[in-house]
Amino acid sequence: LDFETGELRRTLGKGERGEGEGYLSEPRDLAFLGADDVVVTDLSNHRLVVFDAASGAFRRVLPGKFDQPFGVAVLPGRAEGGGDALLVSEYHKQFGRIQLLDTEGNELAPPLKYVPDASSEHGKRHIGGLNYIHVDVASRRAFVGDMQSHVVHELTLDPARAKEVRARDEAAMEAHRAKTEL
């Protein structure tokens, strides 16, 4: 939209609900991949779609398994070789998941899922209904809304801290499994 003239400059997608190339079904969020591309979360089609930023033309669907992708953010310089990475939040009401991908859709780390936590009401920290995700590159943090828990989660983007948290969470999951097997 051109704010001076009020004219619509360009659209991404074919303008009707669909599953084929260039069609979108419930687009929720977008992020710019450099100056050339725009990646769009396509919630109902369970995919990420890339369009040309200048023309709006369909480029490709990123490979991967997505369950209602809602939010997407670019992490500059986070992929191998200093390339950009994508942080994708998934809306699914029963569980939440956040994926870290390169700009071709390849997984850079295992997805973040819910983690058992004996201090919570149901014995696990529930993350579900995730929506928009925003990144503060300077502080190496990301924030994602959670419509099921009615909170905003803060995530660390510091690799050393993430490895420490993942090890703690894996130990907690193993302890929870051992306790429930008794």
C-alpha positions in Angstrom: 0.0 0.0 0.0 1.4 3.4 -1.0 0.5 5.7 1.9 0.8 8.8 -0.3 -1.5 7.7 -3.0 -3.5 5.0 -1.2 -2.9 2.6 -4.1 -2.1 -1.1 -3.6 1.4 -1.7 -5.0 1.5 -5.5 -5.2 0.1 -8.6 -3.7 1.7 -12.0 -2.9 -0.4 -15.0 -3.8 -3.1 -15.7 -6.4 -5.8 -14.0 -4.4 -7.9 -17.0 -3.7 -7.6 -19.9 -1.3 -5.7 -22.9 -2.7 -2.9 -25.4 -2.4 -1.0 -25.1 -5.7 2.0 -23.0 -6.6 1.4 -19.4 -5.6 -1.8 -20.1 -3.7 -2.1 -19.4 0.0 -4.6 -20.6 2.6 -4.6 -18.4 5.7 -1.3 -16.5 5.4 -0.3 -15.4 8.9 3.1 -13.9 9.0 6.0 -12.9 6.7 9.7 -12.1 6.8 12.1 -10.7 4.3 15.0 -12.9 3.2 17.5 -10.3 2.2 16.4 -7.9 -0.5 15.1 -10.5 -2.9 12.6 -12.8 -1.2 9.7 -12.9 1.2 8.8 -16.0 3.2 5.1 -16.4 4.2 3.7 -18.8 6.7 0.7 -20.6 5.1 -1.2 -21.9 8.2 -3.9 -24.2 6.6 -1.6 -25.6 3.9 1.1 -26.4 6.6 3.9 -24.8 4.7 6.3 -21.9 4.1 6.0 -20.2 0.7 8.7 -18.0 -0.8 7.8 -15.1 -3.1 10.0 -12.6 -5.1 10.0 -9.4 -3.1 10.1 -7.2 -6.2 7.5 -8.8 -8.4 5.4 -10.8 -5.9 5.9 -13.9 -8.1 5.9 -17.4 -6.6 9.4 -18.8 -6.1 9.1 -22.0 -4.1 7.7 -23.9 -1.1 10.3 -24.6 1.5 10.7 -28.3 2.3 10.0 -29.5 5.8 7.2 -30.7 8.0 5.1 -27.9 9.5 2.0 -28.1 11.6 0.1 -24.9 11.2 3.1 -22.5 10.9 2.1 -19.1 12.3 5.1 -16.9 13.0 8.4 -16.5 11.1 11.4 -14.4 11.9 14.8 -14.1 10.3 18.0 -14.6 12.4 20.8 -12.8 10.5 24.1 -14.8 10.3 22.8 -17.8 12.3 23.2 -20.6 9.7 26.4 -22.3 8.7 28.8 -20.1 6.8 27.1 -17.0 8.3 23.9 -17.3 6.3 20.6 -16.3 7.7 18.3 -18.7 9.6 14.5 -18.8 10.1 12.7 -19.2 13.4 9.2 -20.6 12.8 6.5 -21.0 15.4 3.6 -23.5 15.0 0.1 -22.8 16.2 -1.2 -26.4 16.9 -3.5 -26.3 20.0 -2.3 -29.5 21.6 1.5 -28.8 21.4 3.7 -25.9 20.4 6.8 -26.2 18.4 9.5 -23.8 17.2 11.8 -24.8 14.4 15.2 -23.3 13.5 15.8 -23.7 9.8 18.2 -22.4 7.1 16.7 -20.3 4.3 16.3 -23.5 2.2 14.1 -25.1 4.9 16.7 -27.5 6.3 16.6 -28.1 10.1 19.5 -26.5 12.0 18.5 -27.9 15.4 15.9 -30.2 16.8 12.5 -28.5 17.2 11.7 -27.0 20.6 8.6 -28.8 22.1 7.0 -28.9 25.5 9.2 -30.0 28.4 8.1 -31.9 31.6 8.1 -29.7 34.6 6.9 -31.1 38.0 6.2 -27.6 39.3 3.4 -27.0 36.8 -0.2 -28.0 37.3 -0.2 -30.9 34.9 3.4 -32.1 35.3 4.6 -30.4 32.1 5.3 -27.0 30.8 2.7 -26.6 28.1 3.6 -24.6 25.0 0.7 -24.6 22.5 -1.1 -22.2 20.3 2.0 -20.3 19.3 1.6 -17.3 17.1 3.8 -14.3 16.2 7.5 -14.5 16.9 9.8 -11.5 17.1 13.6 -11.4 17.4 15.8 -8.9 19.2 19.1 -9.6 17.4 21.2 -7.3 19.7 20.2 -9.1 22.9 20.1 -12.6 21.2 16.5 -13.2 22.4 13.2 -14.1 20.7 9.7 -13.7 22.0 6.7 -15.8 20.9 3.0 -15.4 21.8 1.2 -18.4 23.2 -2.6 -18.2 22.8 -3.3 -21.4 24.9 -1.3 -20.4 28.0 -2.0 -16.7 27.6 1.6 -15.7 27.9 4.6 -14.6 25.9 7.6 -17.0 26.0 11.1 -15.7 25.9 13.7 -17.8 24.1 17.5 -17.5 24.1 19.4 -17.4 20.9 22.7 -17.8 22.6 24.1 -21.2 21.4 25.9 -22.0 24.7 22.9 -21.1 26.8 20.6 -23.1 24.4 22.8 -26.2 24.8 22.7 -25.8 28.6 18.9 -25.5 28.6 18.4 -28.4 26.2 20.6 -30.7 28.4 18.6 -29.7 31.4 15.3 -30.2 29.6 16.4 -33.6 28.3 17.4 -34.7 31.8 14.0 -33.5 33.1 12.2 -35.5 30.4 14.2 -38.6 31.2 13.4 -38.2 34.9 9.7 -37.7 34.1 9.7 -40.8 31.9 11.4 -42.9 34.6 8.9 -41.7 37.2 5.8 -42.4 35.0 7.1 -46.0 34.2 7.0 -47.0 37.9 
